[in-house]
Amino acid sequence: VDNLCYLNGGIVSLEDAHISLQDRGILYGDGLFETIRVYDGKPFLLEKHIGRMSASASALDIEMPGSVEEINNAVSSLLSANRVKDGSLRMTLTRGAGMQGLWPWQKGKSTFFITSNSNIPYSSELYREGFKVALISFPLNEYSPQAAHKTLNFLDYLWGRREAEKRGFQEGIFLNQKRYLAEGTVSNLFLLKGEVLYTPPLEAGVLPGITRELILNIAAELVEVKEENIPPSWLREATEVFLTNSLMEIMPVVKVETQPVNTGEPGLLTGRLRRLYRDYVQSEQGGS
Ligand SMILES: Cc1ncc(COP(=O)(O)O)c(C=O)c1O
């Protein structure tokens, strides 16, 4: 993480950034976060991330820290302060501190901070080789009102990720309570079966990924795309599988448990989508 951060209205060094021990983000995971990719010093699709955070904040009755413009300005000031070129941002919002009771009827002042990171944890080698993924042993709960929100309650995902990594896999895939495929621990899932590219629908309990939405649009130029419940057996019939999130963009999956996906090499459509995605990034980032 870079040395400076934005906290409740100003830029401070990480050592000087403090929040209350009473902050509900710490006490209850009562908050939200966003992870945003930065290309050439500019945040990618920032307005979408702010939009998702504000929709969730309003669903949870958490006060947003300011207008879209104010958040934009906070982000720009942090990116220049830390001289970020290619990297990422994390925006964290909590209900704040000092309220009594599990459900505090009085509104408090929320806590908002942004950190930046000038490294991307995914090397080009990883994209060439593709990911090996595990199936996680416990289901995500698509009936939970939390399912659609990127909350600070991340323990299910962390637990699943630990399980996958302990078993030697780079990512884990969750099923949901209905035994359909849901998503990865930090990513949305796509698979190509026959001539159709499938991804689980939001009702499957997946995060409404911003990359997922973009891929649904981009991929429609190349292939028929469907949001549909996917039984896990389709992972064996799929000719391509890939994962998406803001930082990794599009990561090929070459193996699920012990079963190679098709020939066990990153797929052709996956490669074409990665190039289209890069073109889209260029057009977005160059244009503003
Ligand atoms: C559980 C989960 N699903 C999906 C995603 C992908 O979301 P996005 O494309 O908005 O980064 C993430 C992002 O980290 C995630 O944590």
The ligand as an SDF file (V2000), in Angstrom:
LIG
                    3D

 16 16  0  0  0  0  0  0  0  0999 V2000
  -16.9230  -11.8850   -4.4010 C   0  0  0  0  0  0  0  0  0  0  0  0
  -16.6010  -11.0490   -5.5920 C   0  0  0  0  0  0  0  0  0  0  0  0
  -17.2370  -11.3000   -6.7600 N   0  0  0  0  0  0  0  0  0  0  0  0
  -16.9710  -10.5730   -7.8640 C   0  0  0  0  0  0  0  0  0  0  0  0
  -16.0230   -9.5580   -7.8720 C   0  0  0  0  0  0  0  0  0  0  0  0
  -15.7590   -8.7810   -9.1190 C   0  0  0  0  0  0  0  0  0  0  0  0
  -16.2350   -7.4600   -9.0360 O   0  0  0  0  0  0  0  0  0  0  0  0
  -15.6760   -6.2720   -9.9210 P   0  0  0  0  0  0  0  0  0  0  0  0
  -15.6860   -6.7280  -11.3560 O   0  0  0  0  0  0  0  0  0  0  0  0
  -16.6410   -5.1730   -9.6860 O   0  0  0  0  0  0  0  0  0  0  0  0
  -14.2960   -5.9800   -9.4500 O   0  0  0  0  0  0  0  0  0  0  0  0
  -15.3690   -9.2610   -6.6840 C   0  0  0  0  0  0  0  0  0  0  0  0
  -14.3900   -8.1630   -6.6670 C   0  0  0  0  0  0  0  0  0  0  0  0
  -13.4370   -8.1610   -5.9680 O   0  0  0  0  0  0  0  0  0  0  0  0
  -15.6530  -10.0220   -5.5160 C   0  0  0  0  0  0  0  0  0  0  0  0
  -15.0230   -9.7690   -4.3610 O   0  0  0  0  0  0  0  0  0  0  0  0
  1  2  1  0
  2  3  1  0
  2 15  2  0
  3  4  2  0
  4  5  1  0
  5  6  1  0
  5 12  2  0
  6  7  1  0
  7  8  1  0
  8  9  2  0
  8 10  1  0
  8 11  1  0
 12 13  1  0
 12 15  1  0
 13 14  2  0
 15 16  1  0
M  END
$$$$
